[in-house]
Amino acid sequence: MNFSFSVESEGKTYVHRCRVVEADPKTKISYTWSYDGYAGQSLVTFELFREAENKTRLKLTHSGLDSFPQDTPELSRESFNEGWESILGQSLRNFVETDGLTQ
């Protein structure tokens, strides 16, 4: 399965191209991640681990970041860290803790 999405940053539009390469219902999904017009490809993996009755641990692994152009700040490791922190540390946390997204 393929999917894509676009993000604007500093007046540029980055088209993300992804392809699911592994899916294990309820426990794991992995997909490739590349950009239109840029070299490189990374791999994103989300894994869920049941810790207790009402507790699940999420592990995110994003490998291959060094394959992207190092002279593009939006494709730097720091940029990815900030993005994942926002998505997982704020948006997902708000969704899980409040049963919905808050703006």
KOLDONU-545474 format. One record per residue: x, y, z of N, C-alpha, C in turn. Coordinates in pm, whole numbers, plus 50000, padded with zeros to 5 digits. Atoms other than C-alpha are relative to their C-alpha. Layout:
REM residues N
XYZXYZXYZ;...
***
This chain:
REM residues 103
500844988450000500005000050000500905012450000;499284987450007501315034549909499135011350052;500724987949962500365067950058500985011749995;499164988050004501625103550044499315011250076;500534988049937501205136650221500995011349977;499164988250024502555171950184500095008550126;499764991049887504045195550440500695012449945;499354987650040504925232050389500905004850113;499054994849903507985246650560500885010349931;499144989550054509845279150496499695003049854;500424996850136507825285050179500174988949898;499835011550089508625250750032498984989350035;500905011249978506285221349988500794987149984;499315012950002507705187050071498964989049986;500925011150025505815157749919500664987350052;499515012249937506345126850132499374988049928;500465012250066506065093449952500324988250091;499835011249907505535062550165499424987249941;500505013150042505045025350106500064990750120;500065009549889503915000950374500754987449958;499215011950031506414972350383499754988550099;500335010449902505224953650694498845004750085;501144996849914501984952650886499584987450075;500455010749913501134930451179498875005950084;501134993549933497624939251298500165000850152;500014996849857497514955151643501385000650065;498694999849934501294953051699501085007849925;498874994050071503464967251417499605004549860;500084995550138503554987751100501315006949964;498774993950050506604997650895499745005349860;500144994550134506785020150592501255007849961;498904992050051509415035850371499545014449992;500294985750002509635073750357501035006649911;499114992550089511105094250073499295012949959;500534987050041510595128649920500125001649849;499904996350141509795140049567501135010049984;498954990650033512885156849425501234999650089;498865001049910515305146049700500484985550006;499435013449984517665116549732499714994950141;500115006049868517335092450020498684993050024;501195007349957514875068650179500234995250142;499905004649863514185060850541498914989650027;500985010049960512155034850728499445004050136;500704996849876509565042650996499304987550049;500675011649941508375015351232499345004050131;500754998349876505695017951499499724986150054;500285012849935505454989051746499255002550130;500784999149876502924984152027500294987850086;499745010549904503684963952340499035001450117;500934999749886501054955252599500824998650127;499234999849876502534964052937499174995350120;500905003649891499524958853165498575000849946;501415000150042495724957253154499625012549921;500364987550067495304993853057501235008249963;498774992950030498845002452953500684993649879;499315004350120500495000152612501185009149975;498804992450032504005011252519500145000949849;499774997750141504665026352177501485002249976;498604998150038508105023152020500035004749856;499824994650134508955044651718501474999049963;498645000450052512055037651513499965006449861;499914993650132512955060451221501474999249960;498625002450041516125047851053500255005049858;499624995950134518015058750744499985015049976;500074985450015517825096250812501255005749935;498754995050058521455100350707500044998549848;500055001350146520455090750350499435012549933;500564987750055518685124350306501095010649987;498994989450017520615155250185500285007250132;499614993949873522535169250481500005015249994;499994985550014522425204650341498595005949997;501394995549995518605206850374499524999250144;500355000249857517675217450731498694992850031;501295006549976514105204550696500114984749999;499815014550006515505169450635501054995350099;498985003449901517915169850929499414991250110;500415008349886517795145751222499275008450105;500644991149902516915175151449498585003549960;501344996850050513945184451230499054988350020;500835011949979512645148651240499704998250149;500235001349856513105147351619498935009650048;501014990049963511105179551659498614995849950;501285004150057508365166351429499384988450075;500535011649927508025132751604499615003850143;500344995649864508075149751946498645007049999;501294993150010505195171851835498864990149976;501055009650034503215143051684499724990550116;500195010049895503805117551961499885006250138;499964994149867504585139452260498865009450030;501084990549978501755163952209498694995249938;501265003350068499135154651946499454986350041;500485013349963498935117252018499654999550148;500284999949856499145122852392498675006950028;501284993149982496285148252376498844991349954;501065008650052494225124352164499684988650096;500205011649912494735094652397499445004350135;500414995949866494285113952720498675007350004;501264992550000491245134252610498964993849909;500915006750096489595110052364499685008849880;500184991850119490025135252082501115010049985;498974990250026492335160251922499565013850047;500274986249962492535195152067500865009049915;499274990550084493615225051867500645010750086;
***
